[in-house]
């Protein structure tokens, strides 16, 4: 019985590590200052409100990653470009959006350049 519980807890821990830290392949990183970002249908800023207020991205919809679960139905289009502050936030947000049927066409990180 103890072995089953330990195996179950280990599998949960590995799944949580996967969600946060394993990079998502196939989605290009776009520099936040480039013209490519301007071509996207919707720029979805998933940073927290404090970060997005300090460094506002023109034309973006601000919806912190903590609010995605509750308000993802309010996102007006299916193709989005995600703006995040770090890799963990990016991974969590993109995985959630893809599970809900959104097509993530790119992402930008505000705290580092695109050198994955």
Secondary structure, DSSP 8 states (H G I E B T S, - for coil): -HHHHHHHHHHHHHHHHHHHHS--TT--B--TTSSGGGGSS-EEE-S-HHHHHHS--TTEEE--GGGHHHHGGG---SEEEEEESSHHHHHHHHHHHHHTT-EEEEEEESSS-S--
